[in-house]
């Protein structure tokens, strides 16, 4: 490992932190949070099974570092602007696989966090997330293995257990295993945002261990402006505060100068989304959360009907900016002879995700990989097909369920026939 000076290591005391959030915690949101004043930003959780298969690629067109899965999907994208303040959150249940994944990513992030709080079924059934809360021995093995194997801080994010004593015991296990900090989401596995956060659990953990404790949960109830962050920290007795839903709705919560209007925040996020080539559906989802109270406004309705990033940019008069960035990308692609997905230009094996052909029977065929575990909800096959029909001014596709005697599956690709019009 390349040694990192102790003075350069990420410090977790006295910090305001963007929480890891699925679909939200991608590069544009992280960069905007940092611009507004966040000290540390967490990426969305990525499972080790998938991440360990990725290839690290320096994307010269976007000037980013991309971790690309064999399927072609970029699972994690980062850049120099966040290098010293971004934490990669890992979903894992295996020390060995966790180490391999962490070693793949450690030179490009400031810290590794183990997700021990996700209550989702797929995570728990896989022995990850909240399943680890009741397995202190495995927790100790994973944390200690990572601490010994990487040169950057290793932390954990947990939910609370039924009793304060159980929660404190787990916190002690994590501390003794060598974790640099502990984020505590003050809710039980069975509880959701509508349930009140258990401040007493967070406070008890903060008083029981010496490593920094990052308080998380209940921000909607306790944090409505920047000044409330310190009040929440004092209330919980924690070293730092991690903000999720409040930041999801308005990431300018990190501004000491005060909140900005949602439309202004949306426009700022869109700048980053264009600059770093975000998929339009990812940008659309994040913007919809920012405008969650204004979706019936003119801008909100246009956003929900948008079919590409250019459409979204036009809502906020950023069409010219979009065109300028596209020209910049095209010039770099031409100069480097590689596209923005790091694929050499002229590669006949590469096909556009929206490229379709009409066969001899008059049926339009669109190449869509349909292995369920490879599909991200931001870009499912039906959405790809819908976008293609809109782009070509065709009627939207409709689907019918029919009985098929023989289903042909070739090399993990399922051939689906859909009647258009």
C-alpha positions in Angstrom: 0.0 0.0 0.0 1.1 3.6 -0.6 1.4 5.1 2.9 -0.7 8.2 3.6 0.7 10.7 6.1 -1.2 10.8 9.3 -1.8 14.5 8.9 -3.5 13.8 5.5 -5.9 11.2 6.9 -9.5 12.1 6.9 -10.6 13.5 10.3 -14.1 12.7 11.5 -14.5 15.1 14.4 -16.5 18.3 14.2 -17.7 17.5 10.7 -20.9 18.0 8.7 -21.4 14.9 6.5 -23.6 14.0 3.5 -25.1 10.6 4.2 -24.9 7.7 1.8 -28.1 7.6 -0.2 -29.1 5.2 -3.0 -29.6 7.0 -6.4 -28.8 10.4 -4.7 -25.2 10.0 -3.6 -23.6 10.1 -7.1 -20.8 12.5 -8.1 -23.0 15.5 -9.0 -24.7 15.6 -5.6 -21.5 14.9 -3.7 -19.7 17.8 -5.5 -22.6 20.2 -4.9 -22.7 19.3 -1.2 -18.9 20.0 -1.0 -19.4 23.3 -2.8 -22.1 24.3 -0.4 -20.0 23.5 2.7 -20.2 19.8 3.5 -16.9 18.5 5.1 -17.3 14.8 4.0 -19.5 13.2 1.4 -20.4 9.5 1.3 -21.2 7.7 -2.0 -24.2 5.4 -2.3 -23.6 1.8 -1.1 -22.1 -0.5 -3.6 -22.0 -4.3 -3.1 -18.6 -6.0 -3.0 -19.8 -8.8 -5.3 -20.2 -6.3 -8.1 -17.5 -3.8 -7.3 -14.7 -6.4 -7.0 -15.3 -7.3 -10.7 -14.7 -3.7 -11.9 -11.8 -2.3 -13.8 -10.4 1.0 -12.7 -10.3 3.4 -15.7 -9.0 6.9 -15.9 -11.5 8.6 -18.1 -9.6 11.3 -19.9 -12.7 12.6 -21.7 -14.6 13.4 -18.5 -11.4 13.8 -16.4 -12.7 11.3 -13.8 -11.8 7.9 -12.4 -14.4 5.3 -13.4 -14.9 1.8 -12.0 -16.5 -0.1 -14.8 -18.3 -3.4 -14.4 -17.8 -6.1 -17.1 -21.4 -5.3 -18.2 -20.2 -1.9 -19.2 -21.9 -0.1 -16.4 -19.9 2.5 -14.4 -20.6 1.6 -10.8 -18.6 4.4 -9.2 -17.3 7.7 -10.6 -15.1 10.1 -8.8 -12.7 13.0 -9.5 -10.0 15.1 -8.0 -12.4 17.7 -6.6 -13.6 15.2 -4.0 -10.5 13.0 -3.6 -9.7 13.9 0.0 -13.3 14.1 1.3 -15.2 11.3 -0.4 -16.0 8.0 1.5 -16.8 4.9 -0.4 -19.6 2.9 1.3 -19.3 -0.9 0.9 -21.9 -3.6 1.2 -20.2 -6.8 2.3 -20.5 -9.9 4.4 -17.1 -11.4 3.7 -13.7 -10.1 5.0 -11.7 -11.4 2.0 -14.0 -9.9 -0.6 -14.2 -6.6 1.4 -10.4 -6.3 1.4 -10.1 -6.9 -2.4 -12.8 -4.3 -3.1 -11.2 -1.8 -0.7 -7.8 -2.2 -2.2 -9.2 -1.6 -5.6 -10.7 1.8 -4.6 -8.4 3.0 -1.8 -6.1 5.3 -3.9 -9.1 7.2 -5.2 -11.1 7.9 -2.0 -10.5 9.2 1.5 -12.2 6.5 3.4 -14.0 3.2 3.4 -17.3 2.7 5.2 -19.0 -0.6 5.9 -22.8 -0.5 5.6 -24.2 -2.2 8.7 -27.6 -0.6 8.7 -29.4 -1.3 5.5 -32.7 -3.1 6.3 -33.6 -3.9 2.7 -34.5 -7.6 2.1 -31.8 -8.3 -0.5 -29.1 -6.9 1.7 -30.2 -8.7 4.9 -30.7 -12.0 3.1 -27.2 -11.7 1.7 -25.8 -11.3 5.2 -25.0 -7.7 4.6 -26.3 -4.4 6.0 -28.4 -4.8 9.1 -27.8 -8.5 9.2 -24.3 -7.7 10.6 -25.8 -6.0 13.6 -26.4 -9.3 15.4 -23.1 -10.8 14.2 -20.4 -9.1 16.3 -17.8 -11.7 15.5 -18.2 -11.2 11.8 -18.2 -7.5 12.3 -14.9 -7.7 14.1 -13.4 -9.9 11.3 -14.4 -7.6 8.5 -13.4 -4.4 10.2 -10.0 -5.7 11.4 -9.2 -7.2 8.0 -9.9 -3.9 6.3 -7.9 -1.9 8.8 -4.9 -4.1 8.4 -5.1 -4.1 4.6 -5.7 -0.5 3.5 -4.0 2.8 4.2 -7.1 4.9 4.6 -9.6 5.1 7.5 -12.2 2.4 7.9 -15.5 3.3 9.4 -18.9 1.7 10.0 -22.5 2.9 9.8 -25.0 1.1 12.0 -28.6 1.2 13.1 -29.4 0.7 16.8 -30.3 -2.6 18.4 -33.4 -3.1 20.7 -31.5 -2.1 23.9 -29.0 0.6 24.6 -26.7 -2.1 26.1 -26.7 -4.1 22.9 -26.0 -1.0 20.8 -23.1 0.1 23.0 -21.7 -3.5 23.0 -21.6 -3.5 19.2 -20.0 0.0 19.1 -17.3 -1.3 21.4 -16.6 -4.2 19.1 -16.3 -1.9 16.2 -13.9 0.5 18.1 -11.7 -2.4 19.3 -11.5 -3.7 15.7 -9.8 -0.5 14.7 -12.5 1.6 13.1 -11.7 5.3 12.8 -15.3 6.5 13.4 -18.8 5.2 13.8 -22.0 6.6 12.3 -25.1 5.7 14.3 -28.5 5.9 12.6 -30.8 6.2 15.6 -33.6 3.9 14.4 -34.2 0.1 14.7 -34.1 -2.1 11.7 -37.9 -2.2 11.6 -38.3 1.6 11.8 -38.6 4.0 8.9 -38.4 7.8 8.4 -41.8 8.4 9.9 -40.6 6.9 13.3 -38.9 9.2 15.8 -35.2 8.8 16.1 -33.8 7.4 19.4 -31.6 10.1 20.6 -30.8 8.3 23.9 -29.1 5.4 22.0 -26.9 7.8 20.0 -26.0 9.7 23.1 -25.1 6.5 25.0 -22.8 5.3 22.2 -21.1 8.7 22.0 -20.4 8.5 25.8 -19.1 5.0 25.7 -16.5 5.0 23.0 -13.5 7.2 22.2 -13.6 7.2 18.4 -15.8 9.9 16.8 -19.5 9.2 16.6 -21.5 10.6 13.7 -25.1 11.2 14.6 -27.6 10.3 11.9 -31.4 10.0 11.6 -34.3 12.4 12.3 -32.8 15.3 10.4 -36.2 16.3 9.0 -37.5 16.7 12.5 -34.4 18.4 13.9 -32.6 20.2 11.1 -34.3 22.8 9.0 -31.4 25.3 8.7 -27.7 25.3 9.1 -27.7 26.5 12.7 -29.8 23.4 13.7 -26.9 21.1 12.8 -24.9 22.2 15.8 -28.0 21.9 18.0 -28.5 18.4 16.8 -24.9 17.5 17.5 -25.1 18.8 21.0 -28.5 17.0 21.6 -26.9 13.7 20.6 -23.5 14.3 22.2 -21.9 13.2 19.0 -18.7 14.4 17.4 -20.3 15.1 14.0 -23.6 15.1 12.1 -24.6 13.1 9.0 -27.5 14.5 7.0 -29.6 12.4 4.6 -33.2 13.3 3.7 -32.9 17.0 4.5 -29.9 17.2 2.1 -31.8 15.0 -0.5 -34.5 17.7 -0.6 -32.2 20.7 -0.4 -28.4 20.1 -0.4 -27.8 23.8 0.4 -28.5 22.8 4.0 -24.7 22.7 4.2 -24.5 26.5 3.5 -23.6 28.6 6.6 -25.2 31.5 4.7 -28.6 29.8 4.6 -30.8 27.7 2.4 -31.2 28.5 -1.3 -34.5 28.2 -3.2 -35.1 24.7 -4.7 -35.0 26.0 -8.3 -31.6 27.5 -7.8 -30.3 24.3 -6.2 -31.7 22.3 -9.0 -29.9 24.4 -11.6 -26.6 24.1 -9.7 -27.0 20.3 -9.6 -27.8 20.2 -13.3 -24.5 21.9 -14.0 -22.6 19.1 -12.4 -24.8 16.4 -14.0 -24.0 17.8 -17.5 -20.3 18.3 -16.7 -19.9 14.7 -15.5 -22.1 13.1 -18.1 -24.8 11.8 -15.8 -27.5 9.6 -17.2 -30.6 11.8 -17.6 -32.8 9.5 -15.5 -30.3 9.7 -12.6 -30.3 13.5 -12.9 -34.1 13.6 -13.2 -34.5 11.5 -10.1 -32.3 13.8 -8.0 -34.0 16.9 -9.3 -37.4 15.4 -8.6 -36.4 15.1 -4.9 -35.3 18.7 -4.8 -38.6 19.8 -6.4 -40.7 17.4 -4.4 -43.0 20.2 -3.3 -43.0 22.0 -6.7 -43.6 19.1 -9.0 -46.9 20.6 -10.0 -45.2 23.8 -11.1 -44.4 24.6 -14.7 -40.8 23.5 -14.2 -41.8 20.4 -12.3 -44.2 19.2 -15.0 -41.6 19.8 -17.7 -39.1 17.9 -15.6 -41.3 14.9 -15.3 -42.0 14.8 -19.0 -38.3 15.2 -20.0 -36.8 12.4 -22.0 -33.1 13.4 -22.1 -30.6 15.7 -20.4 -31.0 18.3 -23.0 -34.7 18.5 -22.3 -34.0 19.0 -18.6 -31.4 21.7 -19.3 -33.8 23.7 -21.5 -36.1 24.0 -18.4 -33.5 26.1 -16.7 -32.1 27.9 -19.8 -29.0 25.7 -19.7 -29.4 24.5 -23.3 -26.3 26.5 -24.5 -24.3 25.2 -21.5 -25.3 21.6 -22.5 -24.2 22.2 -26.1 -20.9 23.7 -25.0 -20.1 20.7 -22.8 -21.0 18.3 -25.5 -18.7 20.1 -27.9 -15.9 19.9 -25.3 -16.5 16.2 -24.9 -16.6 15.6 -28.6 -13.4 17.4 -29.1 -11.7 15.4 -26.5 -13.1 12.2 -27.9 -11.7 13.1 -31.3 -8.3 14.0 -29.9 -8.0 11.0 -27.7 -9.7 8.6 -30.1 -11.8 7.2 -27.2 -15.4 7.9 -26.2 -16.6 9.1 -22.9 -17.3 5.5 -21.8 -13.5 4.8 -22.3 -14.2 2.7 -25.4 -12.0 3.2 -28.5 -13.7 5.0 -31.3 -14.6 2.8 -34.2 -15.0 -0.3 -32.0 -17.6 -2.4 -33.9 -18.5 -4.3 -30.7 -19.9 -1.1 -29.2 -23.5 -0.3 -29.9 -25.5 2.7 -28.7 -27.9 1.9 -25.9 -30.6 3.4 -28.0 -29.6 1.9 -31.4 -32.4 -0.2 -32.9 -32.7 -2.1 -36.2 -35.7 -3.4 -38.2 -35.4 -7.1 -39.1 -36.8 -8.8 -42.2 -40.1 -9.4 -40.5 -40.7 -5.7 -39.8 -40.0 -6.1 -36.1 -37.8 -3.5 -34.5 -35.1 -5.0 -32.3 -33.3 -3.2 -29.6 -30.2 -4.7 -27.8 -31.1 -4.7 -24.1 -29.3 -6.8 -21.5 -32.0 -8.2 -19.2 -30.1 -10.0 -16.5 -32.0 -8.8 -13.5 -29.0 -8.4 -11.2 -27.3 -6.2 -13.8 -30.2 -3.7 -14.3 -30.2 -0.4 -12.4 -33.6 1.0 -11.8 -32.5 4.3 -13.3 -32.2 2.8 -16.8 -34.4 -0.3 -17.1 -35.1 -1.9 -20.6 -38.6 -0.5 -20.9 -37.3 3.0 -20.3 -34.6 2.6 -22.9 -37.2 1.4 -25.4 -39.5 4.3 -24.5 -36.7 6.8 -25.0 -35.9 5.4 -28.4 -39.5 5.6 -29.6 -39.9 9.2 -28.4 -36.6 10.1 -30.1 -37.8 8.6 -33.3 -41.3 10.1 -33.0 -43.0 6.8 -32.8 -45.9 5.7 -30.7 -45.0 4.5 -27.3 -44.7 0.7 -27.0 -47.4 -1.4 -25.3 -46.9 -4.8 -23.8 -49.0 -7.9 -23.7 -48.4 -11.1 -21.7 -48.5 -14.2 -24.0 -47.7 -17.9 -23.4 -44.5 -18.9 -25.1 -43.6 -22.5 -25.4 -39.8 -22.0 -25.8 -37.9 -19.1 -24.3 -34.5 -18.6 -25.9 -31.8 -17.3 -23.7 -28.3 -16.8 -25.3 -25.3 -15.9 -23.2 -27.3 -14.2 -20.5 -29.3 -12.1 -23.0 -33.0 -12.5 -23.2 -34.7 -11.7 -26.6 -37.9 -9.8 -26.0 -40.4 -9.0 -28.7 -42.6 -5.9 -28.2 -45.2 -4.6 -30.7 -44.9 -0.8 -31.3 -47.8 1.3 -32.3 
